Amino acid sequence: MKTKHLRLMQRVYIILFFCFMYLPIAYMIVFSFNQSKGYSLFTGFTFKWYRSLFTNASILHALWVSVEVAVLSAIIATVLGTAASLGIASMSRKSRLLVTNITYIPVVNPEIITGISLMLLFVAYQRFAAQSAWLPDNIMGLPTLLIAHIAFNVPYVIFNVSPKLKQLDIKLYEAALDLGCDPRQAFFKVILPEISPAILSAFLICLTYSIDDFMISYFNCGTVETLPIAIYSMTRKKVSPEIYALSTIMFVVILSVILVSNAMESRSYRKDQKTLREEGA
């Protein structure tokens, strides 16, 4: 009897949890198709807010800036973070522990501190560059925004790739060297395929965090507007249903990317398990 009540409580908890997490998103999606601008009563189904969205130049420009910065920063951060993870993995235990703890600081550090500190760094650079004849001094905008997002994303790459490197059997790399591969070939043919799921996961995390970021972008964007900053500027007056439509599209796209990524990882896992069973047989 107790077990039955416990299972019932678990189900109720799970239902309440998912309602708390996803009902606001469902509400937003429903009202992105609402005929009127109000958000307390659904008056009719329409696509006009989606059509209006794709003719709103300011929102589309902010979206393009966000996507551009997110993709570039995610690619660069993934490359730098993967290289850093390989370097950390080759260190001694004490050095690795020290560097790992230092790398963890930006993750637990409040974003407002990271954003302000990077802004102060860029301001100091501009003052120094203004006194120099060969350094560009007007960098506030896309350059500072890109650098700030890269600095913000690199630790997340390290903490995704490093555990995968710890699970890697070093004998595979040594075997590749014994069979005639040089270190570069051994890396691309043995190490990289093994850690590629972690690299892909790190890239998607960087992409999501970068598109979503407001605080760091706000302090380092100069006169450039990212999508979160544009939405913040609009919500100071009144939230337009166009924002509902845009948020719905972004939610669907990100959800699709996550589902495809999980499907690819699941397919790769099943393939590996099948190979192991065939080798065992």
Beta strands, then each sheet from edge to edge (+ up, - down):
end
